[in-house]
């Protein structure tokens, strides 16, 4: 659920209390407790203030959206560049800074990678979906991005701003967001004559398998 410190805060707290109370009666003795995590873009806009608020909730995971079109706005020159996080087409500066905010906080970072750049989409899709990075993303390019991300945040990759330090390690990756919705992945369906067939599951399978292999 989204991290929300506004008007919905009291409602969220009530919902959590109710859920926990119901859960206590159903969870077998000795079962592992759920891990609390949040997903939002506030860490990119509010910096350390929101990191501290996240810590205060007892959360253990922060899911950061990695906008593919923002970190790789230009096509790589070749396959070697595509998987190299130091190649010129990549721009990880803003992501580095947020990941470093969580070092030593007890909150693990997870990446949710989505929204293809225009060069990684074929032409011919609806303008809004092409612009949103949702139209038939290139699975091979997505896999190379997965490798680049896993390399950069392996815990051994040198921080470009401080060569004496390594960038933090990120252990958790999520390939795409809500691929069952046309606003995130399209086309969802294809028409063959008078029959409609699923399209998105196959597209997503290709993205997921390539990304997993890259990571």
N, C-alpha and C positions, 0 to 999 in steps of 0.2 A: 504494500500500500504506500501511497505517497506520504512523504514527510510534510506535515502541515501544522504550522504553529499559529494559524489564524483562528477564525471563528469556529471552525469545525473541531478545534482541539478538544473541548469538553466532551463532544459527542464521540470522538475517537476513543477517549479514555474510558467512557462508559462501555463502549463496544468491546474494548479489550478486557475490561473487568468481567463482563458477561461471558465472553468467549473463554476466558481462563476458568471461570467458575464451572461452566459446562464441561470444559476439558478435564478438570480434576476428577469428575465422576467417571469419565470414560477411559482415561489413560491407565493402563495396567501398572502395578507397582514396579518400580525399577526402570520404567520406560524413559528414554532420553527426552529432555525438554526441547521444545522448538527453539530455533535460533531466530532472534529478532533482527530484521533487516529493513532498510528503507531504500526507495528508489525515487530520485527527484533530480532536478537540475540546480537546486539551490546552492550546492557546493561550488558550482561554477560562477555564481553571481554574488554569493555572500561570504565566500572564503572561510577563514578560520572561525568566524562567528557560528556558522552553521555546523562546522565540524564539532565544536564544543557542545552545541545543543544536541547533536546526534549522540555524542558520548554520554550525555546526561540521561538519555532515555534507556541506557543499557543495551543499545543495539550493538550487534557484533559484525554486521555486514552493511556496506554502503554500495549500492549498485549504480555505477556511473555510466551514463550513455556516452558511447564513443561514436561520434558522427563521422562515418567513413568519408563523406565528402569534405569534411573539415580537416581531417588529418592527412588525406591524400587527394588534394584537389586536382592534381595533374597526373596524367598517365605516366607510368614508369618507362624508362628507355628500353629496358629489357627484363628478362625473367630474374636475373641476379638482383637488379635494383628493386624489383617488386617485393622481394622478401627481405631486403636490407633496411632496417629502421633508420639508418643514417643516410639513406639515399636522398637526393635533392627534392624528389616529389613529395616527401613526407614533411609534416609539420606537427610534431608532438609536444611542442612547448607548453601549450595551455594544459594538456593532459598531465604532463610531468609535474607541473606545479600543484595540481589538485591531489594527485596521488601522494606527493610528498607531505601534504598537510595531514595525512592520516598516519604517518610513521609514529610508532610509539603510543598510539591512542587505544590499542586493543580492538579497533574496528578494522576488519579486513575489507579490502577493495575488491569489487567484482566488476568486470566490464560487460556491458551490453552493447554489442557492435551492430550498427544498422545504418540505413540511408546511404545508398550508393552515390558516388559522384557521377556526373553526366557521361564521362568517358567510359564508365563501366556499365552503361545501359545501351541496348540497341535502340536505334531510332524507330519511330512509328507508333509509340505509345501515346496515350492521352497526355496533353501538355502538363496538367497538374501532377500526374503520377511521375512523369519524367523529371519534372522539377523537384519533386519530393524525394527522388532517389529510390523509388519503389517499383520501377518497371523492369522486370526480368534482369536483375543484377547478375553480373558475370561471376560465376562460381569460382573459376580458376583465380581471378583477381582477388576474390574474397578470401580464398585460401592463402594466397600470398600475404595478404594483410594480416591474417591470423598468425602466420609465422613471424612477421615483423613485430607484431605486438608482443608475442610470447618471448621473443628474443630480447626486445627492449626492456621488458618488465620481468626478466628472469631472475633478477637479484644480483646479476654479475655485470650488467651492461653499464658502462661508465656514464655518469651524469655529464652531459655536454657543458653545463654551467659550473661544474666542479669535478674535474678529472680524478681527484683523489677519492671521490665517493661513487658508489654504484647507485643507480636508480632502484627504488623499492621493488620487491617481488610482488607480482599479482598472480594469484593461483586460480582464480575463478573467471571463466569466460562464458558469455551467453551469445549465441549466434542468432542475430536478428531479434526483432521485437514484434509480437503479435502477428505472425505470418498468416493467420487465418482471416485477417481483415484487409480488404482491398486498399485501404489508405496506407498500409504498410508494405504490402507485397501484391503485385498484380502482373498478369491477370489472375483472378481467382478461378475463372471458368473459361472454357473455350467452346465455341459452337461448331459442331460438325453436322451440316445439314439441318435437321430439326432437333438434334440431340445436343445437350450441354454436358460436358465432361469436366472433371476437376483438372485444373492446371497448377494452382499454387502448391499443392503437396509435393509435386515433382520438382518444381523450382526450388522449394525450400529444402527438400532432401539433398539436392545438389549443393546448395549453399552450406548446409550443415556438415555434410561429409567432407567437403573441401576445407572448411574452416577448422574442423576437428583435426584433420590430417596436418594442416599447417601448424596448429598449436602443438 
